Amino acid sequence: MNINFLSGDTLSAARQLLGVEIVTEINGELTSGFITEVEAYLGLNDRASHTFGGKITKKNAMMFEPYGHIYVYSMHGHNCMNFVTTTDQPEGVLIRGIEPHRGIDTMKKRRNKDEDLTAGPGKLTKALGINRTDHNGLKINSEYLHVHSGRVPSAIEETVRIGIDNKEEAADYLYRFVVKGNPHVSKFKGQAADNNGWQ
């Protein structure tokens, strides 16, 4: 799949990532899922972004690379994966949820449970076998991780991002995008839509 759409506007890229299939081949095991939930982080002027203010650190350096890489960071013992966007700004899209597709038995083994495998950024990386130590800076469409055209959302919902209540005005930005009615998203409530919200 051509990923040049990541080179442009990050908010647009975030929306276009919904439905894309992420495939990993880690330690000989193939897993995949369709992206259901993302959050955009707009770099220098976004208080919730790891690159707010422009200071480069060992942790956030990968965000300053051009689009087409993944930025993996650790938080509370969990790994979180971002797709780096743009060619000249330290911006990216956090992958927050996927709908499991291939290798579900492997996902269950990695997560040590049978359900709620991928509805959250730390859950999905564990299910896909992605971690900061081995995979931060990996190129999208490498031997370990690649993306395919997948499914098309029937409707996209825009909300505030999760867990950034202390980031002043950034807490109010509608930079979280979800496939409306898909149950494989953070804190899903209610009833799943027909076909889980896919066209």
N, C-alpha and C positions, 0 to 999 in steps of 0.2 A: 504494500500500500504506500502511495506517495504521501509523505508527511510535510510537504511544503506549506500546508495551511498553518502549521505551527510557527512559521516565520513572521506572520503578520500580527494583527490585533489579538491580544491574549484572551479577551472576553469572547471574541468570535471563535477562537480556537477551542476554548473550553466547551462551548456549545457543540461544536463539530465533533468533539471527542466522544460525546454520548452515543453509544451504540457500537463504537469501534471495539473490535475483539483484540484483547491483549493475549498473546501466546508466550509462554515461557517453556524453555527446555533446560531444566536444572538437574544435574546429576542423573541424566538419562531419563528423566520423567517429564512428560509433557502435560501442561495444564493450560487452561484458557478460560476467559470470561468476557462478557460484553459490558462495557463501561456504562454504569447507571447513575453515577453521582460524581461530580467534580467541584472543585473550588479554584477560582482564579486568584492569583497573587500578583499585584501590579508594581512590585519592585520599590523603587526609590521613594515614592510618595505614598505608599500604602503601609500604614503603621503595623499591619498584621503580617507583613512580608519579612522574611529573614534578611532581605537586602534593603530594608528601609534605611534611608540615609546614605547608602552607598558604600559602607565600610565592608571590605573584603576580609573574611576570616577563613580559617581552615575548614570550618563547618559549612559555610555558604558559598565557597569559591565556585562550585560547579554551576551555580545559578548565573554566574557572569559569563558562562560559555554560550556560544550560539545555540539556537534551537536544535533539537534532534538528540539530545542526551537525556538521561534520567538523573535526577537529583534525589538521593535517598538520605533521609536524616532519621535520627533516633529520638523518640520522645516517650518518657515513662516506660522505657524498656521495649517499646514497639518501633518497628521500622515503617516509615511513611515514604511513599514514592510520588515524585512530581515529574511531569514532562516539561523540560525547559523550552521556553518559547522565545520568539523574536530573534533578531540578529544583533541588536545593539543595546538591549535593556535587560537587566537581571530579573526577568519575570518567569512565571511558570504556572502550571496547573497541577494541583494536588488531585490524585486519583483517590476518591473516597469510597467508592463502591463498585462492584462488578457482579453480574449475574453469572454464576458458574456454568460452564459449558462443557469443556473437555477435561478429562483427568479428575473427575469429581472424587473418586476413591482416594486418589493421592492427596487431594485437598483435605479430605476428612482425616487422613492419617497425619498430615502435617499439623492440623488444627486440633487433633485429638478429640473430635466431636463430629456429630452427624448432621448438624444444622447450624444456621447462622454462621456460615463459613466466611463470608466476604463482605458483610455489610458494615464497613468501617475501614479506614486507611491502614491500621495495623493488622487487621484480620486478613485483608486481601493480600498483603505482601507475604504474610506467613503462608497462606494457602498457595500462592504462586511460587514460593521459594526464594523471594527477593529479600536481601538484607544489605545494610549499609557497607559493611566490610568488604563484601565481594562484588557488589554491583553498583555502588555510587559512581556516576560518571560513565556508565555503560551507554553505548549508542543504541538508540531505538533501531530496530531492524538489524540487530547483531545476531550472533549464533545463540545467544541466551534468551533474548527477548525480541519479539517482532509483533507488528500489528497488521490487522486485516480489516477490510470493510466488513461490517457485521450487520447490525440491525438499525432500523430507523425509528426514533421515538414518535409516538402519536402526538404527544404534547410534552413541552419542556417547562418545568416550574423553576422560577427564580426565587431564592430566599437569601437571608443573611447567612454568613458562614458560621460554623459551629466552633465553640470553645474559644472565642476571641473577645469576650465581653469587656476585657480590660484595655482594648486597643482604641479607645476614644471614638472618633468619627468612623474609623474603619469597621467598627462593629455593626454599623448600619448599612454597609455596602451590600447590594444584592448580587454578590459574586459567587453564590453557590447555585449550581444548576443540576437538576435531577430529572430523570425520566419519570414523568408524572404517573403515579399508580404502580410503580415497580417496587416490590417488597424488598429487593436487595439493596437497600440504602440505609444510612444511619438513622436510627430512631424512627423507623417506619411505624406508622399507626394507621388503623383503618383497614379497608378491604382492598386487595390488589385489583388493578384494572384488568380488563379483558386482555389476554395475551401479554400480561405483565407490563402493559403500556407501550408495546411495540406495534408498529403498523403491520 
